[in-house]
Amino acid sequence: MSSSTFDTTKTPLQDLLKDIHSGKMQLPDFQRGWVWDDDRIRSLLASIAVSFPIGAVMLLETGGNGFKFKPRLVEGVPETVTKEPEILILDGQQRFTSLYQALMMQSPVETLTLQKKKIQRFYYFDMQKMVNGEIDEEEAILSIPAERQVRSDFGRKIDLDISTPELEYKNHLFPVNRVFDSLDWRTGYQDYWEYDPAKMKLYNNFELQVIKRFEQYHIPIIKLFNSTPKEAVCLVFEKVNTGGVPLTVFELLTATYAADNFQLRDDWREREKRLKDGYKVLSSIQSDDFLQAISLLVTQARRQQAIESGVTADKVPGISCKRRDILQLTVEDYNQWADKVEQGFSQAARFLHSQYIFRSTDLPYRTQLVPLATAFVTLGKEAEKVGAQKQIARWYWCGVLGELYGGAVESRFARDLPDLVDFVRSGEQEPKTVQDANFDANRLLSLRTRNSAAYKGIHALLMRSGCRDFRTGETITSLTFFDSNIDIHHIFPQDWCIKSGIAPERYNSIINKTAISASTNRIIGGNAPSIYLAKIDEKDAKLTRTELSRILETHGIDPKYLFSDQFDEFFSRRAGALVSLIENATGKPVAQEGADFLSVEDKGIYADDSPEWGDEG
């Protein structure tokens, strides 16, 4: 027996389409429909008509290794076909579906315009143009509406009518779906033209130059044997590109689980709805996040079992959530952990609320939810203790402000889970994410939009520290956050800064922004701080300048510089306050080399031994 897992050959197109029609060859059920548009179908037909290659396809023999994918018929195959497939199409779905519908079906092809509008079409060869070598899909291969008429003037005028075979003969338009069954059409064409020699020559040339090319056309086939390991088959699924849209690991598992009569897509849809309906901060969660979390917990459990059974250290399996690990998850693995993981994400959402992150647009890293949720699952009730919450918070903010979750993060996840759990339980060895985290004060100048995780993080830390709205004096809670439409806004307004010649990289940085309500921001407008602060005084007669000053201090703002419109002094002092805020959150010093806008004295305003922001004690 050959050790190879695949074979290569060439197979007649007609034979492959017959196998599709009989149900011998089917698709793995990934719940992804046929997506090729009208122009691409005509281009495909034109390529075959001139014997150009259309690329190899990849197939898989069924029935191997005790695993299977739930199959489905190629779109257009009669639903009465109940044959179990012998071959699955791994790569080539769009080409096969397009060719099957255009060449084998007697009903119109369901396709799309370039604008993605659904249409129904029959395809025709213009025999005269085809034999003249004008194989241009725009002219020689016609796309005709389902009623087989081409109309203009808003449907009032018929420009072309081929709704009967006689009209097809008259216009020398050969239906593409008769290319493998042309004898009757040829007879009808000959009878219609009463065996006119010129017309017979036209048909003979068309038959030789076009029909024979379709009949003799071969497609290169790469066939995977049914002895191919499941991991290799899944890897192929992962790498091939179906219709320009790569298959996700979730779609691959959906297909394998469906063979065990478990509808992963339906199960996830219900869990996703519960999580997103319950927590706005989870509204961007994805199915792959959920599967990564399950994989971390499954591999962690296997590792622990191996250690307890005395397996030597070099053979103990690792914790992992890479795609190959997710593809190995069984239905039993999923069912064992899915409820716990769903609860873990709910706990992660509640933790984020405690850190003043309430909606997904303000979430620094969606990816960091994965190790956070799995840590909550592993720790159970231990995570509810105050000390545990502090340790988790420190790890979390080191990840955010160290900007450590922006690239390939699967390896970090695998370290995070055991590191964070041990850190919470022992309080000794710092997680690698804490060790790796670094923040440079100069970074404050380049934090200007929500594209930066650290920008979102500082926004949340300001609210967590107890900052109060300029006008109402209210501290921000999850309720007031949404009721008052809290967001990040400029402290020195942009219009004022432009008129005053302040550089954009300064006035647009996080140093000149803070969390305030929409109504307060409307009062601020484009006015100088001294003017809008006076307006706030006027709108709330009970708010004295001293009280307003104390509110400003909760934002790390030195009031005297805001009241006197001194931007540079304000900027320096506020930068120092943010540095202190970051150091308190991460438990690590902020690098300040080259930060000319920041002095040691400025940083001292909110030193570690000073009260927390918002503490008026």
C-alpha positions as CSV (number, residue, x, y, z in Angstrom):
1,M,0.0,0.0,0.0
2,S,1.3,3.4,-0.9
3,S,2.4,5.7,1.9
4,S,1.2,8.7,0.0
5,T,-2.0,10.3,1.2
6,F,-3.1,11.6,-2.2
7,D,-3.0,11.0,-6.0
8,T,-3.1,13.3,-9.0
9,T,-4.8,12.6,-12.2
10,K,-7.0,14.2,-14.9
11,T,-10.7,13.4,-15.2
12,P,-13.2,14.4,-18.0
13,L,-15.4,17.3,-16.9
14,Q,-18.4,15.5,-18.2
15,D,-17.8,12.5,-15.9
16,L,-17.3,14.8,-12.9
17,L,-20.6,16.5,-13.5
18,K,-22.4,13.2,-13.9
19,D,-21.0,12.1,-10.5
20,I,-22.4,15.4,-9.0
21,H,-25.8,14.7,-10.7
22,S,-26.0,11.2,-9.3
23,G,-24.9,12.2,-5.8
24,K,-21.7,10.2,-6.0
25,M,-19.8,13.5,-5.5
26,Q,-21.0,16.0,-2.9
27,L,-19.9,18.8,-0.7
28,P,-19.1,18.8,3.0
29,D,-21.8,20.8,4.7
30,F,-20.3,24.1,5.7
31,Q,-23.5,26.0,5.4
32,R,-21.9,28.2,2.8
33,G,-23.8,28.8,-0.4
34,W,-22.8,29.3,-3.9
35,V,-21.6,32.8,-4.5
36,W,-20.2,33.2,-8.1
37,D,-21.7,36.0,-10.1
38,D,-22.9,36.1,-13.7
39,D,-19.7,37.5,-15.2
40,R,-17.5,34.9,-13.6
41,I,-19.7,32.1,-14.9
42,R,-19.4,33.4,-18.5
43,S,-15.7,33.8,-18.1
44,L,-15.5,30.2,-16.8
45,L,-17.4,28.9,-19.8
46,A,-15.2,30.9,-22.2
47,S,-12.1,29.4,-20.7
48,I,-13.3,25.9,-21.4
49,A,-14.5,26.8,-24.8
50,V,-10.9,27.6,-25.8
51,S,-9.4,24.8,-23.7
52,F,-7.8,27.1,-21.2
53,P,-7.1,25.6,-17.8
54,I,-9.5,26.5,-15.0
55,G,-7.3,25.1,-12.2
56,A,-7.0,21.9,-10.3
57,V,-9.6,20.8,-7.8
58,M,-9.2,18.8,-4.6
59,L,-11.4,15.8,-3.7
60,L,-11.6,13.5,-0.7
61,E,-12.5,9.8,-0.6
62,T,-15.2,9.2,2.1
63,G,-15.3,6.4,4.7
64,G,-11.9,6.6,6.2
65,N,-10.4,6.7,9.7
66,G,-13.7,6.5,11.5
67,F,-14.5,10.2,11.0
68,K,-16.8,11.8,8.5
69,F,-18.3,15.1,7.4
70,K,-22.0,15.6,6.9
71,P,-22.4,15.9,3.2
72,R,-24.8,18.0,1.1
73,L,-25.7,18.0,-2.6
74,V,-24.3,20.6,-4.9
75,E,-26.8,23.3,-5.4
76,G,-29.1,22.4,-8.3
77,V,-28.9,18.6,-7.9
78,P,-32.5,17.2,-7.4
79,E,-33.3,16.8,-3.7
80,T,-34.7,13.3,-4.6
81,V,-31.1,12.1,-4.9
82,T,-30.4,10.1,-1.7
83,K,-27.1,8.4,-2.6
84,E,-24.3,8.4,0.0
85,P,-21.3,10.2,-1.5
86,E,-18.1,8.4,-2.4
87,I,-16.3,11.7,-3.0
88,L,-16.3,15.1,-1.2
89,I,-15.3,18.3,-2.9
90,L,-12.7,20.0,-0.7
91,D,-11.6,22.8,-3.1
92,G,-13.5,23.7,-6.3
93,Q,-17.1,24.1,-5.0
94,Q,-17.7,27.4,-6.9
95,R,-16.4,26.1,-10.2
96,F,-18.3,22.8,-10.0
97,T,-21.5,24.5,-8.9
98,S,-21.3,27.0,-11.7
99,L,-20.5,24.4,-14.3
100,Y,-23.2,22.0,-13.1
101,Q,-25.9,24.6,-13.1
102,A,-24.9,26.0,-16.5
103,L,-24.2,22.8,-18.3
104,M,-26.5,20.2,-16.7
105,M,-29.7,21.8,-15.4
106,Q,-32.7,22.6,-17.6
107,S,-33.8,25.3,-15.2
108,P,-32.2,28.8,-15.0
109,V,-29.0,29.3,-13.1
110,E,-29.4,31.2,-9.8
111,T,-26.6,33.8,-9.8
112,L,-25.8,37.4,-9.0
113,T,-25.1,40.7,-10.7
114,L,-21.8,42.5,-9.8
115,Q,-24.0,44.6,-7.5
116,K,-24.9,41.3,-5.7
117,K,-28.5,41.4,-6.9
118,K,-30.0,37.9,-7.3
119,I,-30.9,37.0,-10.9
120,Q,-31.8,33.9,-12.9
121,R,-30.0,33.2,-16.2
122,F,-29.8,30.8,-19.1
123,Y,-26.5,30.8,-21.1
124,Y,-26.1,30.6,-24.8
125,F,-23.3,30.3,-27.3
126,D,-23.5,32.7,-30.3
127,M,-22.5,30.0,-32.9
128,Q,-21.3,32.5,-35.5
129,K,-19.0,34.4,-33.2
130,M,-17.7,31.2,-31.6
131,V,-16.6,29.7,-34.9
132,N,-15.1,33.0,-36.0
133,G,-12.7,32.9,-33.1
134,E,-14.5,35.7,-31.2
135,I,-14.6,33.8,-27.9
136,D,-15.4,36.9,-25.9
137,E,-17.8,36.1,-23.0
138,E,-19.2,39.6,-23.3
139,E,-20.4,39.0,-26.9
140,A,-20.1,35.3,-27.8
141,I,-21.5,33.9,-24.6
142,L,-24.9,35.4,-23.8
143,S,-26.5,35.6,-20.4
144,I,-30.3,35.6,-21.0
145,P,-33.1,36.2,-18.4
146,A,-35.1,33.2,-17.2
147,E,-38.0,34.0,-19.6
148,R,-35.5,33.8,-22.5
149,Q,-36.2,37.3,-23.7
150,V,-34.0,40.4,-23.6
151,R,-36.0,43.6,-23.2
152,S,-35.4,47.4,-23.2
153,D,-37.4,50.5,-22.6
154,F,-38.4,49.4,-19.1
155,G,-39.5,46.0,-20.4
156,R,-41.8,47.4,-23.2
157,K,-39.5,46.5,-26.1
158,I,-38.3,42.9,-26.9
159,D,-34.8,43.1,-28.4
160,L,-34.2,39.3,-28.5
161,D,-36.7,36.4,-28.1
162,I,-35.4,32.9,-27.9
163,S,-38.2,31.5,-25.8
164,T,-38.8,28.5,-28.2
165,P,-36.3,26.1,-29.8
166,E,-37.3,27.5,-33.2
167,L,-36.2,31.0,-32.1
168,E,-33.0,29.6,-30.9
169,Y,-32.4,28.0,-34.3
170,K,-33.3,31.2,-36.1
171,N,-30.8,33.3,-34.1
172,H,-28.0,30.6,-34.2
173,L,-27.9,30.6,-30.4
174,F,-27.0,27.2,-28.9
175,P,-28.1,26.6,-25.3
176,V,-25.1,25.9,-23.1
177,N,-27.1,23.3,-21.1
178,R,-27.3,21.1,-24.2
179,V,-23.5,20.9,-24.8
180,F,-23.4,17.3,-23.5
181,D,-26.7,16.3,-25.1
182,S,-26.7,18.1,-28.4
183,L,-28.1,15.5,-30.8
184,D,-31.8,16.5,-30.6
185,W,-30.9,20.2,-30.9
186,R,-28.7,19.5,-33.9
187,T,-31.6,17.6,-35.6
188,G,-34.0,20.5,-34.9
189,Y,-31.5,23.0,-36.2
190,Q,-31.0,21.1,-39.4
191,D,-34.8,20.7,-40.0
192,Y,-35.4,24.4,-39.3
193,W,-32.9,25.4,-41.9
194,E,-33.9,22.6,-44.3
195,Y,-30.4,21.3,-44.4
196,D,-29.0,24.6,-45.9
197,P,-25.4,23.8,-46.7
198,A,-24.1,27.1,-45.1
199,K,-26.0,26.4,-41.9
200,M,-24.8,22.8,-41.8
201,K,-21.2,24.0,-42.2
202,L,-21.7,26.5,-39.4
203,Y,-23.1,23.8,-37.1
204,N,-20.3,21.4,-38.0
205,N,-17.6,23.9,-37.3
206,F,-19.3,24.9,-34.0
207,E,-19.5,21.2,-33.0
208,L,-15.9,20.7,-33.8
209,Q,-14.6,23.9,-32.2
210,V,-16.8,24.2,-29.1
211,I,-18.9,21.1,-28.3
212,K,-16.0,18.7,-28.8
213,R,-13.8,20.8,-26.5
214,F,-16.3,20.5,-23.7
215,E,-16.7,16.8,-24.3
216,Q,-13.0,16.3,-24.2
217,Y,-12.1,18.8,-21.5
218,H,-10.2,17.3,-18.5
219,I,-9.7,18.8,-15.1
220,P,-6.6,18.1,-13.0
221,I,-7.7,16.3,-9.8
222,I,-5.9,16.0,-6.5
223,K,-7.6,13.2,-4.6
224,L,-7.0,12.6,-0.9
225,F,-7.3,9.0,0.1
226,N,-9.7,8.0,2.8
227,S,-6.6,6.9,4.8
228,T,-5.6,10.6,5.2
229,P,-5.5,11.6,8.9
230,K,-8.3,13.8,10.1
231,E,-5.9,16.6,11.1
232,A,-4.5,16.7,7.5
233,V,-7.9,16.9,6.0
234,C,-8.9,19.7,8.3
235,L,-5.7,21.5,7.5
236,V,-6.6,21.3,3.8
237,F,-10.0,22.8,4.6
238,E,-8.3,25.5,6.5
239,K,-5.9,26.4,3.8
240,V,-8.0,26.2,0.7
241,N,-10.0,29.2,-0.4
242,T,-13.6,28.6,-1.3
243,G,-15.0,31.4,-3.5
244,G,-12.4,33.8,-2.2
245,V,-13.6,33.3,1.4
246,P,-11.4,31.2,3.7
247,L,-13.1,28.6,5.8
248,T,-13.0,29.3,9.5
249,V,-12.2,26.8,12.2
250,F,-15.8,27.1,13.4
251,E,-17.1,26.1,10.0
252,L,-14.8,23.1,9.9
253,L,-16.0,21.9,13.3
254,T,-19.6,22.6,12.3
255,A,-19.1,20.1,9.5
256,T,-17.4,17.4,11.6
257,Y,-19.9,17.7,14.4
258,A,-22.9,17.6,12.0
259,A,-21.8,14.0,11.1
260,D,-22.4,13.2,14.8
261,N,-25.8,14.8,14.7
262,F,-24.7,17.8,16.8
263,Q,-25.6,21.2,15.3
264,L,-22.7,23.4,16.5
265,R,-24.0,26.4,14.6
266,D,-27.4,26.3,16.4
267,D,-25.8,25.7,19.8
268,W,-23.5,28.7,19.4
269,R,-26.2,30.9,18.1
270,E,-28.2,30.5,21.3
271,R,-25.1,31.0,23.5
272,E,-24.1,34.0,21.5
273,K,-27.5,35.6,21.9
274,R,-27.5,35.1,25.6
275,L,-24.0,36.6,26.0
276,K,-24.6,39.6,23.7
277,D,-28.1,40.3,25.0
278,G,-26.8,40.2,28.6
279,Y,-23.6,42.3,28.2
280,K,-23.0,45.1,25.6
281,V,-19.3,44.6,26.2
282,L,-19.5,41.2,24.6
283,S,-21.3,42.3,21.5
284,S,-18.2,41.7,19.4
285,I,-17.5,38.2,20.7
286,Q,-16.9,35.6,18.0
287,S,-17.4,31.9,17.7
288,D,-13.6,31.3,17.5
289,D,-13.1,33.1,20.8
290,F,-15.5,30.6,22.4
291,L,-13.7,27.6,20.8
292,Q,-10.3,28.9,21.8
293,A,-11.5,29.0,25.4
294,I,-12.7,25.5,25.3
295,S,-9.5,24.3,23.7
296,L,-7.4,25.9,26.5
297,L,-9.5,24.2,29.2
298,V,-9.5,20.8,27.4
299,T,-5.7,20.8,27.0
300,Q,-5.2,22.1,30.5
301,A,-7.3,19.2,31.9
302,R,-5.3,16.7,29.8
303,R,-2.1,18.2,31.0
304,Q,-3.2,18.0,34.7
305,Q,-4.3,14.4,34.2
306,A,-0.9,13.5,32.7
307,I,0.9,15.1,35.6
308,E,-1.2,13.3,38.2
309,S,-0.7,10.0,36.4
310,G,3.1,10.4,36.6
311,V,3.9,11.1,33.0
312,T,7.5,12.3,32.7
313,A,7.9,16.1,32.3
314,D,9.1,15.8,28.7
315,K,6.0,14.0,27.7
316,V,3.4,16.1,29.5
317,P,1.1,17.7,26.8
318,G,1.0,21.5,26.7
319,I,-1.9,23.9,27.0
320,S,-2.8,25.2,23.6
321,C,-5.6,26.8,21.6
322,K,-4.1,26.9,18.1
323,R,-6.3,25.9,15.2
324,R,-4.9,22.4,15.0
325,D,-5.9,21.9,18.7
326,I,-9.4,23.3,18.1
327,L,-9.9,21.0,15.1
328,Q,-9.2,18.0,17.4
329,L,-12.0,19.0,19.8
330,T,-14.7,16.3,19.9
331,V,-18.4,16.8,20.5
332,E,-17.8,15.3,24.0
333,D,-15.2,17.9,24.7
334,Y,-17.5,20.7,23.6
335,N,-20.4,19.5,25.6
336,Q,-18.3,19.0,28.7
337,W,-17.0,22.6,28.7
338,A,-19.4,24.8,26.8
339,D,-21.7,25.7,29.7
340,K,-18.7,26.5,31.9
341,V,-17.1,28.7,29.2
342,E,-20.3,30.6,28.6
343,Q,-20.4,31.3,32.4
344,G,-16.7,32.3,32.2
345,F,-17.4,34.9,29.6
346,S,-20.3,36.2,31.7
347,Q,-17.9,36.5,34.6
348,A,-15.4,38.2,32.4
349,A,-18.0,40.8,31.3
350,R,-18.9,41.5,35.0
351,F,-15.2,42.0,35.7
352,L,-14.9,44.4,32.8
353,H,-17.8,46.4,34.2
354,S,-15.9,46.6,37.5
355,Q,-13.1,48.1,35.5
356,Y,-15.5,50.6,33.8
357,I,-15.5,49.0,30.4
358,F,-19.2,48.8,29.4
359,R,-19.4,48.4,25.7
360,S,-17.5,46.5,23.0
361,T,-16.4,49.7,21.2
362,D,-14.4,50.6,24.4
363,L,-13.0,47.1,24.9
364,P,-9.2,47.4,24.4
365,Y,-8.7,43.8,23.2
366,R,-11.5,41.4,22.4
367,T,-8.8,38.6,22.3
368,Q,-7.9,39.1,25.9
369,L,-11.4,37.9,26.8
370,V,-10.3,34.3,26.1
371,P,-7.7,33.9,28.8
372,L,-9.8,36.0,31.1
373,A,-12.8,33.8,30.8
374,T,-10.8,30.6,31.1
375,A,-9.1,31.8,34.3
376,F,-12.5,32.5,35.8
377,V,-13.6,29.0,34.9
378,T,-10.5,27.4,36.4
379,L,-10.5,29.6,39.6
380,G,-14.3,29.2,40.3
381,K,-15.3,30.9,43.5
382,E,-11.6,31.7,44.3
383,A,-11.9,34.5,41.7
384,E,-14.6,36.2,43.7
385,K,-12.3,37.2,46.5
386,V,-11.1,40.8,46.7
387,G,-7.4,39.8,46.6
388,A,-8.0,37.7,43.5
389,Q,-9.8,40.5,41.7
390,K,-6.8,42.8,42.4
391,Q,-4.4,40.3,40.9
392,I,-6.6,39.7,37.9
393,A,-7.0,43.4,37.4
394,R,-3.2,44.0,37.5
395,W,-2.7,41.2,34.9
396,Y,-5.4,42.7,32.8
397,W,-4.1,46.2,32.8
398,C,-0.6,45.1,32.1
399,G,-1.9,43.4,28.9
400,V,-3.8,46.5,27.9
401,L,-1.3,49.2,28.6
402,G,1.6,47.0,27.5
403,E,-0.4,46.6,24.3
404,L,0.4,42.9,24.2
405,Y,-2.7,41.4,22.5
406,G,-2.5,43.0,19.1
407,G,-0.9,40.2,17.0
408,A,-0.7,36.4,17.1
409,V,-1.7,35.7,20.7
410,E,-2.4,31.9,20.9
411,S,1.0,31.3,22.6
412,R,0.3,34.1,25.1
413,F,-3.1,32.6,25.9
414,A,-1.5,29.3,26.7
415,R,0.9,30.9,29.1
416,D,-1.7,33.3,30.5
417,L,-4.1,30.7,31.8
418,P,-1.7,28.8,34.2
419,D,0.3,31.9,35.0
420,L,-2.7,33.9,36.0
421,V,-4.3,31.1,38.0
422,D,-1.0,30.5,39.9
423,F,-0.6,34.3,40.4
424,V,-4.0,34.5,42.0
425,R,-3.5,31.5,44.2
426,S,0.0,32.1,45.3
427,G,0.6,35.8,44.6
428,E,4.3,35.0,44.0
429,Q,5.5,34.5,40.4
430,E,4.3,37.3,38.2
431,P,2.6,36.2,34.9
432,K,4.7,36.7,31.8
433,T,2.2,39.2,30.6
434,V,3.0,41.3,33.7
435,Q,6.7,40.8,33.2
436,D,6.5,41.8,29.5
437,A,4.4,44.9,30.0
438,N,6.1,48.3,29.5
439,F,4.7,51.7,29.0
440,D,6.7,54.7,27.9
441,A,5.4,58.2,28.8
442,N,6.1,59.4,25.2
443,R,3.3,56.9,24.1
444,L,0.8,59.3,25.6
445,L,1.4,61.8,22.8
446,S,0.5,59.2,20.1
447,L,-2.7,57.9,21.8
448,R,-5.3,59.9,19.8
449,T,-8.0,57.5,18.7
450,R,-9.9,54.4,19.7
451,N,-7.6,52.4,17.3
452,S,-5.2,52.1,20.3
453,A,-5.9,49.7,23.0
454,A,-4.0,51.9,25.5
455,Y,-6.2,54.8,24.6
456,K,-9.4,52.9,25.4
457,G,-7.7,51.6,28.6
458,I,-6.8,55.0,29.9
459,H,-10.4,56.2,29.2
460,A,-11.7,53.3,31.4
461,L,-9.1,54.0,34.1
462,L,-10.2,57.6,34.3
463,M,-13.7,56.5,35.0
464,R,-12.6,53.7,37.4
465,S,-10.6,56.3,39.4
466,G,-13.8,58.1,40.2
467,C,-13.8,61.0,37.8
468,R,-17.0,63.0,38.0
469,D,-18.9,64.9,35.2
470,F,-18.0,68.5,35.0
471,R,-21.5,69.8,35.1
472,T,-23.5,67.3,37.3
473,G,-20.7,66.2,39.6
474,E,-22.0,62.6,39.2
475,T,-19.5,59.8,39.3
476,I,-19.8,57.4,36.4
477,T,-21.6,54.1,36.9
478,S,-22.9,51.6,34.3
479,L,-26.2,53.3,34.6
480,T,-25.0,56.9,34.2
481,F,-22.6,55.8,31.5
482,F,-25.4,55.0,29.1
483,D,-28.0,57.4,30.4
484,S,-25.7,60.4,30.1
485,N,-23.9,59.2,26.9
486,I,-20.5,59.3,28.5
487,D,-17.6,59.5,26.0
488,I,-14.1,60.9,25.5
489,H,-14.0,64.6,24.7
490,H,-11.4,67.3,24.5
491,I,-10.6,69.3,27.7
492,F,-9.1,72.3,25.8
493,P,-11.5,72.3,22.8
494,Q,-10.1,71.6,19.4
495,D,-11.3,74.9,17.9
496,W,-9.6,76.9,20.7
497,C,-6.4,75.0,20.3
498,I,-6.2,75.6,16.5
499,K,-6.8,79.3,17.0
500,S,-4.1,79.3,19.8
501,G,-1.5,77.6,17.6
502,I,-1.4,74.4,19.7
503,A,0.1,71.4,17.7
504,P,-2.5,68.7,16.7
505,E,-0.3,66.0,18.2
506,R,-0.7,67.6,21.6
507,Y,-4.3,68.7,21.7
508,N,-5.6,65.5,20.1
509,S,-3.6,63.2,22.5
510,I,-5.2,61.4,25.4
511,I,-3.6,63.9,27.7
512,N,-6.1,66.6,26.5
513,K,-9.1,64.3,26.7
514,T,-11.4,62.9,29.4
515,A,-14.7,61.2,30.1
516,I,-17.7,63.5,30.2
517,S,-21.3,63.5,29.2
518,A,-22.7,64.6,25.9
519,S,-24.6,67.4,27.5
520,T,-21.5,68.8,29.2
521,N,-19.6,68.6,25.9
522,R,-22.2,70.7,24.3
523,I,-21.7,73.4,26.9
524,I,-17.9,73.2,26.3
525,G,-18.3,73.7,22.5
526,G,-15.3,75.5,21.1
527,N,-14.9,77.9,24.0
528,A,-11.8,78.5,26.1
529,P,-11.9,76.6,29.4
530,S,-12.3,79.8,31.4
531,I,-15.5,80.6,29.4
532,Y,-17.1,77.2,29.5
533,L,-16.3,76.7,33.2
534,A,-18.1,80.0,33.8
535,K,-21.0,78.7,31.9
536,I,-21.1,75.6,34.0
537,D,-21.1,77.8,37.1
538,E,-24.1,79.7,35.7
539,K,-26.1,76.6,34.8
540,D,-25.7,75.2,38.3
541,A,-25.9,78.0,40.9
542,K,-25.2,75.5,43.7
543,L,-21.8,74.6,42.3
544,T,-19.1,76.8,43.7
545,R,-15.7,77.3,42.1
546,T,-14.2,75.2,44.9
547,E,-16.6,72.4,44.2
548,L,-15.9,72.6,40.5
549,S,-12.2,72.5,41.1
550,R,-12.6,69.3,43.1
551,I,-14.5,67.8,40.3
552,L,-11.7,68.7,37.8
553,E,-9.1,67.1,40.1
554,T,-10.9,63.8,39.8
555,H,-9.8,63.9,36.2
556,G,-6.2,64.5,37.0
557,I,-6.6,68.1,36.0
558,D,-4.9,71.0,37.9
559,P,-7.8,73.5,38.1
560,K,-5.8,76.7,38.2
561,Y,-4.3,76.0,34.8
562,L,-7.7,75.2,33.3
563,F,-9.4,78.3,34.8
564,S,-6.5,80.5,33.4
565,D,-6.4,78.8,30.0
566,Q,-2.7,77.9,30.4
567,F,-2.5,74.9,28.0
568,D,1.2,74.0,28.4
569,E,1.2,74.0,32.2
570,F,-2.1,72.0,32.1
571,F,-0.7,69.5,29.6
572,S,2.5,68.8,31.6
573,R,0.6,68.3,34.9
574,R,-2.1,66.2,33.3
575,A,0.5,64.0,31.7
576,G,2.1,63.4,35.1
577,A,-1.3,62.5,36.5
578,L,-1.9,59.9,33.7
579,V,1.5,58.4,34.3
580,S,0.6,57.9,38.0
581,L,-2.7,56.4,37.0
582,I,-0.9,53.9,34.7
583,E,1.7,53.0,37.3
584,N,-1.0,52.3,39.9
585,A,-2.9,50.1,37.5
586,T,0.1,48.0,36.3
587,G,2.1,48.1,39.4
588,K,5.1,49.0,37.2
589,P,7.1,52.2,36.6
590,V,6.5,54.2,33.5
591,A,9.6,54.9,31.4
592,Q,10.1,58.7,31.1
593,E,13.3,59.1,29.1
594,G,12.9,61.9,26.5
595,A,9.5,62.9,27.7
596,D,10.3,66.6,27.8
597,F,6.6,67.5,28.3
598,L,6.7,65.6,31.6
599,S,8.8,66.5,34.7
600,V,9.4,64.7,37.9
601,E,7.5,67.5,39.8
602,D,4.5,67.1,37.5
603,K,4.3,63.4,38.1
604,G,4.3,64.0,41.9
605,I,0.7,65.4,41.8
606,Y,-0.7,61.9,42.0
607,A,2.1,59.9,43.5
608,D,1.5,56.3,44.8
609,D,1.1,57.5,48.3
610,S,-1.6,60.0,47.5
611,P,-5.3,59.3,47.8
612,E,-6.9,57.5,44.8
613,W,-8.7,59.8,42.3
614,G,-12.2,60.5,43.5
615,D,-11.3,60.0,47.1
616,E,-12.1,63.3,48.6
617,G,-11.2,62.1,52.1
